[in-house]
Structures are given as structure tokens and as C-alpha cells.
Amino acid sequence: GHHDLAAVRITTMKLAAAAFVALIAVFAVFFTGPVDPILTSIDIASSPERVWPVLSDFASWGEWNPIFDVEPSTPRPQVGTWLKITCTWTDGSVDGAEEEIEVYEEGRKMCWHVKLVKPHPWVVIPMPKWLLAADRCIEIAEVEPGITRVRNYYKPGAILGKMVIMFKRSVLEPGFNAFNAALKAKIES
């Protein structure tokens, strides 16, 4: 009767929950090992004093690079600034995220982490840091007079960060390199 159907539903829900937990456990074991980060860099014939203002002006990124369009929550970046990022990757795929700056060292380094993932315009998924911790950073340094090296990288720390690298490296790495090349073209032109 009615009670038998309810018992079947509860058993089915318990089995589904157990399968989900088992799947997460398998992924946790598989993805706890080291995963090579995405490390890109480019040398630009200019001083850090000319490179940094272009990099730190998130609102203008969409004007000069083909990959990242950013709407910052503050006019000048600082720790706590939110970045609404739309990514148009070199393979034509589009996704987005809302990220928060957690390291900002004027003229040298900035890092941010994902707070919300938008795999589609109508889907928004909150991402706790323990699940998708990663260093997503851009750093600059003068390597010789008049030459600035820009390091643009993603180093995963948590399970989903490692999965992102494993499943999206073929999109992320060319995207970071395209951004670097566009930055070089903008500054050296």
C-alpha cells in the first residue's frame, strides 16, 4: 500500500545519497594527488610602471583582450573586490564566474578565487573555498631594465580546483596565453 511506496522512495533516496557520497569519495581519493598547475608567462618590452595600470584596470580588460570581460565591484582593485568575469575561450565556449580578490600587492601581484560559478547564463552555483580553492594570480616583475615578465597562473588546491585543471586545461592554457599576447600587443603598440 501507501506505506510500502513511501518505504521504497526512502530506500531509493538513501541509495542515491550513498552513491553520491561514494562518488565524491572516489573523486577525493583520485584528485588528492598533485596536479600540474597552469603556468603561463610573457615578457613585455616595457616597465612594470606601465604594465601594472593596464593589468589592474579590470573594467577595461574586455576592450583589449579576447578572453576575459570583467565587471569589478570597485573602481580600483583591493582585497574584497568582487569580479564578475565572462570568459570567451579560444575554442568558442563561454562561461563565467564571480570571484573575489584575496591578494592585492600594488604594482606586483593580485590573486582571486571563485565565489560563484556560472556554467550557463541561467545557472549560478555557489563555490565554497574548501571545495574550489586555487591560486588564480597574475604577477609582474622587471627581469631586466625595460623588460617586464608577466606570470599568469592557476594552481589548484582543493578537489574541484584539480578537476578544473584536468578537464579544462586544453581551454584554460590557450586562453591565458591569448590574454598574455593581447596584453603584450596593447602595451608594446
RASUL-V827308 format. One record per pair of residues at least 4 apart in sequence whose ideal C-beta (glycine too) atoms are under 8 Angstrom apart, sorted by sequence separation. I is the first residue (numbers start at 1). GAP is how many residues later the second one is. D is the distance in Angstrom with one decimal. If there is no record, write none. Layout:
[[I,GAP,D] [I,GAP,D]]
//
This chain:
[[1,4,7.4] [2,4,6.5] [3,4,6.3] [4,4,6.5] [5,4,6.5] [6,4,6.4] [7,4,6.2] [8,4,6.2] [9,4,6.3] [10,4,6.3] [11,4,6.3] [12,4,6.3] [13,4,6.3] [14,4,6.2] [15,4,6.3] [16,4,6.4] [17,4,6.4] [18,4,6.2] [19,4,6.3] [20,4,6.5] [21,4,6.3] [22,4,6.5] [23,4,6.5] [24,4,6.1] [25,4,6.6] [26,4,6.1] [27,4,5.6] [28,4,6.1] [31,4,7.3] [46,4,4.5] [47,4,7.1] [48,4,5.7] [49,4,7.8] [50,4,7.5] [51,4,6.2] [52,4,5.7] [53,4,6.2] [57,4,7.4] [60,4,6.8] [61,4,5.7] [74,4,6.3] [77,4,5.0] [88,4,7.6] [89,4,4.8] [105,4,4.5] [119,4,5.5] [127,4,6.1] [128,4,7.3] [129,4,5.0] [143,4,5.2] [157,4,5.5] [158,4,7.3] [159,4,6.5] [160,4,6.3] [161,4,7.0] [162,4,6.3] [163,4,5.9] [164,4,5.3] [165,4,5.5] [168,4,5.1] [169,4,5.6] [170,4,7.4] [171,4,6.1] [172,4,6.2] [173,4,6.4] [174,4,6.2] [175,4,6.5] [176,4,6.4] [177,4,6.4] [178,4,6.4] [179,4,6.4] [180,4,6.4] [181,4,6.3] [182,4,6.3] [183,4,6.3] [184,4,5.7] [185,4,5.9] [46,5,5.6] [72,5,6.4] [88,5,7.9] [89,5,7.2] [104,5,7.8] [105,5,7.2] [118,5,6.5] [127,5,4.4] [142,5,6.8] [143,5,7.2] [156,5,3.2] [54,6,7.6] [62,6,7.2] [88,6,5.2] [89,6,7.7] [103,6,6.2] [104,6,5.1] [118,6,5.6] [119,6,7.3] [142,6,5.6] [143,6,4.7] [156,6,4.5] [44,7,5.8] [61,7,5.2] [62,7,3.5] [74,7,4.7] [87,7,6.7] [103,7,6.3] [117,7,7.5] [118,7,7.7] [141,7,7.1] [142,7,7.8] [154,7,8.0] [165,7,7.5] [61,8,6.5] [62,8,6.8] [73,8,5.5] [86,8,6.9] [87,8,5.5] [103,8,3.9] [116,8,5.4] [117,8,4.7] [140,8,5.4] [141,8,5.5] [156,8,6.6] [164,8,7.6] [61,9,4.9] [72,9,5.6] [73,9,4.0] [86,9,7.9] [87,9,6.3] [101,9,6.2] [102,9,5.9] [116,9,6.8] [140,9,6.9] [156,9,5.3] [54,10,7.7] [72,10,7.3] [73,10,7.5] [86,10,4.5] [87,10,7.8] [101,10,7.2] [102,10,6.3] [116,10,5.8] [117,10,5.4] [140,10,5.3] [141,10,7.9] [154,10,7.7] [59,11,6.8] [72,11,5.5] [73,11,7.8] [85,11,5.9] [101,11,4.8] [102,11,5.8] [115,11,7.2] [116,11,6.5] [139,11,7.5] [140,11,7.5] [154,11,7.0] [58,12,4.2] [59,12,7.0] [71,12,7.4] [72,12,7.9] [84,12,7.4] [85,12,5.4] [100,12,6.0] [115,12,6.3] [138,12,6.6] [139,12,4.6] [58,13,7.9] [59,13,5.8] [70,13,5.3] [71,13,4.2] [85,13,7.3] [99,13,4.4] [100,13,6.2] [114,13,4.9] [138,13,7.0] [58,14,4.3] [70,14,6.9] [84,14,5.3] [85,14,6.1] [99,14,6.1] [137,14,7.6] [138,14,5.1] [70,15,5.2] [83,15,7.0] [99,15,5.2] [100,15,5.3] [117,15,7.7] [137,15,7.8] [138,15,7.9] [59,16,7.6] [69,16,7.3] [70,16,7.8] [82,16,5.9] [83,16,4.8] [98,16,7.7] [99,16,6.1] [113,16,6.2] [137,16,5.8] [68,17,5.9] [69,17,4.5] [82,17,7.1] [83,17,7.3] [97,17,5.0] [98,17,5.2] [136,17,7.7] [68,18,7.5] [82,18,5.4] [83,18,6.9] [97,18,7.7] [98,18,4.1] [114,18,5.3] [135,18,7.1] [136,18,5.2] [137,18,7.9] [154,18,6.4] [58,19,6.3] [68,19,5.9] [69,19,7.4] [81,19,7.1] [82,19,8.0] [97,19,6.3] [113,19,7.5] [135,19,7.2] [56,20,7.6] [67,20,6.1] [80,20,6.7] [81,20,4.6] [97,20,5.3] [98,20,7.5] [113,20,6.8] [114,20,7.5] [134,20,5.9] [135,20,4.2] [56,21,5.4] [67,21,6.3] [80,21,6.6] [97,21,6.1] [113,21,6.5] [134,21,6.2] [66,22,6.7] [67,22,6.8] [79,22,5.7] [95,22,7.8] [96,22,4.1] [114,22,7.7] [134,22,4.7] [135,22,7.0] [154,22,7.6] [67,23,7.4] [78,23,6.7] [79,23,6.2] [81,23,7.8] [95,23,6.5] [113,23,6.5] [133,23,7.6] [134,23,5.5] [153,23,7.6] [66,24,7.9] [77,24,5.7] [79,24,7.1] [95,24,5.6] [111,24,5.7] [112,24,5.6] [133,24,3.8] [134,24,7.2] [152,24,4.9] [58,25,6.1] [79,25,5.2] [95,25,8.0] [96,25,7.8] [111,25,6.2] [112,25,7.9] [133,25,4.0] [78,26,5.5] [111,26,3.9] [132,26,5.8] [77,27,5.7] [110,27,6.7] [111,27,8.0] [131,27,5.6] [134,27,3.8] [152,27,6.4] [109,28,6.3] [110,28,5.8] [130,28,6.1] [131,28,6.5] [132,28,4.3] [133,28,5.9] [152,28,5.7] [83,29,6.0] [109,29,7.3] [129,29,7.4] [131,29,5.1] [132,29,5.4] [109,30,4.4] [134,30,7.3] [150,30,6.2] [108,31,6.5] [109,31,7.6] [108,32,6.4] [132,32,7.5] [77,33,6.3] [82,33,7.2] [107,33,7.6] [108,33,7.3] [127,33,7.3] [150,33,6.4] [103,34,7.1] [99,37,7.2] [56,50,7.8] [52,54,7.6] [56,54,6.9] [52,55,4.8] [55,55,7.6] [52,56,7.8] [49,58,7.4] [48,59,6.1] [48,60,7.8] [93,78,6.4] [91,79,7.8] [91,80,5.7] [90,81,7.2] [89,82,4.6] [55,83,6.0] [89,83,7.8] [91,83,7.8] [90,84,4.5] [55,85,6.9] [89,85,7.6] [90,85,5.7] [89,86,5.0] [52,88,6.2] [87,88,6.8] [90,88,5.6] [51,89,5.5] [48,92,5.3] [48,93,7.1] [48,94,5.2] [47,95,6.8] [55,95,7.4] [51,97,4.7] [37,98,7.9] [50,98,7.9] [47,99,6.4] [51,99,6.7] [43,100,6.7] [46,100,6.9] [48,100,4.9] [45,101,6.3] [46,101,7.9] [47,101,6.4] [45,102,6.2] [46,102,5.8] [44,103,7.2] [43,104,5.5] [44,104,4.9] [43,105,7.2] [44,105,7.8] [43,106,5.3] [44,106,6.3] [42,107,7.4] [43,107,7.9] [41,108,5.8] [42,108,5.4] [67,108,4.7] [41,109,6.3] [67,109,7.9] [41,110,4.7] [42,110,7.8] [40,111,7.4] [41,111,6.9] [67,111,5.4] [68,111,6.2] [39,112,7.1] [40,112,4.8] [66,112,5.9] [67,112,4.8] [40,113,6.5] [65,113,7.3] [39,114,4.7] [65,114,5.0] [38,115,6.1] [67,115,7.6] [37,116,6.0] [38,116,4.5] [66,116,6.3] [37,117,6.1] [38,117,8.0] [65,117,3.9] [37,118,3.9] [64,118,5.8] [65,118,6.7] [37,119,6.7] [64,119,7.5] [35,121,5.6] [64,121,7.9] [65,121,7.8] [64,122,4.5] [32,127,7.4] [35,127,4.3] [38,127,6.5] [31,128,4.8] [37,128,7.1] [55,128,7.1] [36,129,7.3] [54,129,6.7] [35,130,5.1] [28,131,5.8] [31,131,4.4] [35,131,6.4] [38,131,6.3] [27,132,6.2] [31,132,6.0] [51,132,7.7] [54,132,6.3] [40,133,6.7] [54,133,6.1] [38,134,5.4] [31,135,7.6] [38,135,5.2] [42,135,7.9] [27,136,7.2] [40,136,4.3] [51,136,5.9] [40,137,5.3] [50,137,6.2] [38,138,6.3] [42,138,4.0] [41,139,7.3] [42,139,6.9] [44,139,7.0] [40,140,5.8] [44,140,5.0] [42,141,7.2] [46,141,4.9] [42,142,5.4] [46,142,6.6] [44,143,5.3] [45,143,5.5] [44,144,6.4]]
//
